[in-house]
Amino acid sequence: MGSATRQANFLLPEEILKDLKASVPKREQSKVVAEALRKELKRLKLQKVLNTSFGAWKEIDHPELKKGTGDFISKLRKSSRSKRAK
């Protein structure tokens, strides 16, 4: 079952509208525009999350990673192996 749809009116640059009409059958144009808008909104939301969370990870809070992640990952792997061996 699909979600409800509503009509919306947008102004588009002539070139985009011309390309849309030339590339997509008339009955599929709304679907193509909706999918493109859905992807762009998802990208914008992700960008906003990345921008607002930038800097959340502080080196001072994680001294175990000061020399890189190799030792930390090795310790995690050893820990999970010992739990599985039991």
C-alpha positions as CSV (number, residue, x, y, z in Angstrom):
1,M,0.0,0.0,0.0
2,G,1.5,3.4,-1.0
3,S,1.5,6.5,1.1
4,A,-1.1,9.3,0.5
5,T,-0.2,11.8,-2.1
6,R,-1.0,15.5,-2.5
7,Q,-0.6,17.9,-5.3
8,A,2.1,20.5,-5.0
9,N,3.0,23.2,-7.4
10,F,6.7,24.1,-8.0
11,L,8.5,26.4,-10.3
12,L,11.3,24.6,-12.1
13,P,14.0,26.0,-14.5
14,E,12.8,25.5,-18.1
15,E,15.9,23.3,-18.9
16,I,15.1,20.9,-16.1
17,L,11.4,20.7,-17.0
18,K,12.3,20.1,-20.7
19,D,14.8,17.3,-19.8
20,L,12.2,15.7,-17.5
21,K,9.5,15.7,-20.2
22,A,12.0,14.4,-22.8
23,S,13.4,11.6,-20.6
24,V,10.4,10.4,-18.5
25,P,7.0,9.3,-19.7
26,K,4.2,11.7,-18.6
27,R,2.7,9.2,-16.1
28,E,6.0,8.7,-14.3
29,Q,7.2,12.2,-14.0
30,S,5.8,12.8,-10.5
31,K,7.4,9.6,-9.3
32,V,10.8,10.6,-10.7
33,V,10.6,14.1,-9.1
34,A,9.4,12.6,-5.8
35,E,12.3,10.2,-5.7
36,A,14.8,12.9,-6.6
37,L,13.4,15.1,-3.8
38,R,13.5,12.2,-1.3
39,K,17.2,11.6,-2.1
40,E,18.1,15.2,-1.8
41,L,16.2,15.6,1.5
42,K,18.0,12.6,2.9
43,R,21.3,14.1,1.8
44,L,20.5,17.4,3.5
45,K,19.4,15.7,6.7
46,L,22.6,13.7,6.8
47,Q,24.7,16.8,6.1
48,K,22.9,18.6,9.0
49,V,23.6,15.7,11.4
50,L,27.3,15.7,10.4
51,N,27.6,19.4,10.8
52,T,26.0,19.4,14.2
53,S,27.9,16.4,15.5
54,F,31.3,17.6,14.2
55,G,33.8,17.9,17.1
56,A,31.8,15.6,19.4
57,W,34.7,13.2,19.6
58,K,37.4,14.7,21.8
59,E,40.9,13.3,22.0
60,I,41.1,14.1,25.7
61,D,38.1,11.7,26.3
62,H,39.9,8.8,24.6
63,P,43.6,8.7,25.5
64,E,43.7,5.0,24.5
65,L,43.5,6.1,20.9
66,K,46.4,8.6,21.1
67,K,48.8,6.3,19.2
68,G,46.2,5.2,16.7
69,T,43.5,2.6,16.6
70,G,45.6,-0.5,16.0
71,D,46.2,-1.4,19.7
72,F,42.7,-0.6,20.7
73,I,41.2,-2.8,17.9
74,S,43.6,-5.7,18.8
75,K,42.5,-5.5,22.5
76,L,38.8,-5.5,21.4
77,R,39.4,-8.5,19.2
78,K,41.3,-10.5,21.9
79,S,38.5,-9.7,24.4
80,S,35.7,-11.0,22.1
81,R,37.8,-14.1,21.2
82,S,38.2,-15.0,24.9
83,K,34.5,-14.7,25.5
84,R,33.7,-17.0,22.6
85,A,36.2,-19.6,23.7
86,K,34.4,-20.2,26.9
